[in-house]
Amino acid sequence: MASLTFRDLMAAGALETGELISGAAGLDRAVVGVTILEDQPDASHNGTAAVLELPRRQGAVVSTYLVDVMLRRLHAVGGSGLVICRAPSDVFAAASRRLADRLSMPMVVVEKRTCLDVASDLRLWIRQPDLQSAWVLCEVARTLHSSASSLSGITDALARALNAEVSVLSAQGTAMTGPDLGDALSSYLTKPAPITGVHNGISFAALPHTGESGEPELWLVAQSRQGGVLWRDRAALVLSLGEAYVSSWLSNRVVAAERDARFRATLLGEILSFGGAVPAGTAALAARIGWRLSGWHTGVYFLRLSRTKAFGTAIADLERLMADVGVAMGPLVERSDGWSGWISADRPPSPHEGAGLVANVSAALHRYAARIGTAPVVAGIGRAALGPAGLTTTLSEARHAALGAAVAHVPGGVQHVDSLGAAQVLMASCASPALRESARTLLAPLLAESFGDDLLRTLEAFLDAGGSTTQAARRLNLHRNTVMQRVDRACEVLGITRDDADERLAIQLACRAYRLER
């Protein structure tokens, strides 16, 4: 076992309410014992923490001369540090503080505890650190049992047990609760394994909560400016205990979110199926969860581009980001290929407000993409429409606009239905199941080839560029000869020619449909 240090005693809470006033350079001195000073230190005090209570006269400290003497004697015999009890920290002369710094002798002031109390706690930690750590774990378990109903309750309990800052970070390093420690420690949170260490002189411990894929979904992180080796070992144990409660909290949250999502999806399906004649019971359920059916509605549809990656927290993230950019939208509803929502108002939006909505949704998607390192979502916005019947119309338009944004690489990833061009209307039809199935059949020979994905991507860029190898090469950052060779090979495999306009259109539609399928 590593030697206990003064730093460990500070971090463990053995010097509860203690204040280090000088001598920080000596915090890593090993501590093998503790003694209450009644006389000048001698050779028997080697490696000990000395506890001293200064004599008082009329409630005031007589002098700090005794402190200077004890500091010098402790340093001479190899003492570990000096703990002064029942004295305020502001009565010590600057000379005494400088002396402790010069001797690298930690000097800690505990104002409201007696020497006997402090020495007893220190002796327990020094003589039986494993027993004390076990006691801490028992206290953590007892506290967590009554405070695990919220994520902040869990981190608060862990923080008190470790005398440290504790946070839960998302997989991307964003603080979900507690201090924002992700920026400082992000370089360490790269592997799904527990880790302890020191960053910029601050001890830390981190434990991942992994999902079914084996990748971290959350990180439980603690850091302490006073923590040493033993603190890091104890923090790893405490975080392991806390991770079980975080896992339970997360499971409960997922179950509740899935239940709410199913309820919202079912309720929205009923509203849309009734058109303008929504029954009173259905309308009451909508009002109960905050959905407004009267007034003017503007639909927003978020289309998920990837079908292979799970977006377990996407709804919560998108709702929060939309609120951050000032879009007052109710809870999103999960659909087969994304999420839908709407904005309600007493009057239709002006053209200026419509353009502002596009800009705000684009800003939210930009932040979302920056957070997860990719752009997995595009959005479409429908026209404002009146009442429950209008809600059906605007949500349908919003989805159509989102499909248009997906197939046309719209800047910002957001498209209003009024901005759809004739080509985009045609391309958006690629979303039909029949066309997607035809696309898979048509492109199957090409995808079966070695480097088939590269050939398909090059062929699509060539067709999007109007048959220009130069523009396609610029878009793909390739040499034009490479583009030409790939296009020739793709046409050969598919059995088509570049000169046939009907074949070019069919392949281009198939490419767009296949992209949406992915």
Secondary structure, 3 states (H helix, E strand, C coil): CCCCEHHHHHHHCCCCCCEEEECHHHCCCECCEEEECCCCCCHHHCCEEEEEECCEECCEECCCHHHHHHHHHHHHHCCCEEEEECCCHHHCCHHHHHHHHHHCCCEEEECCCCHHHHHHHHHHHHHCHHHHHHHHHHHHHHHHHHHCCCHHHHHHHHHHHHCCEEEEEECCCCEEECCCCHHHHCCCCCCCCCEEEEECCEEEEEEEEECCCCCEEEEEEEEECCCCHHHHHHHHHHHHHHHHHHHHHHHHHHHHHHHHHHHHHHHHHHHHHHCCCCCHHHHHHHHHCCCCCCCEEEEEEEEECCCCCCCCCHHHHHHHHHHHCCCCCCCCEECCCEEEEEEEECCCCCHHHHHHHHHHHHHHHHHHHHHHCCCCEEEEECCCEEHHHHHHHHHHHHHHHHHHHHHHCCHHHEEEHHHCCHHHHHHHHHHCHHHHHHHHHHHHHHHCCCCHHHHHHHHHHHHHCCCCHHHHHHHHCCCHHHHHHHHHHHHHHHCCCCCCHHHHHHHHHHHHHHHHHC
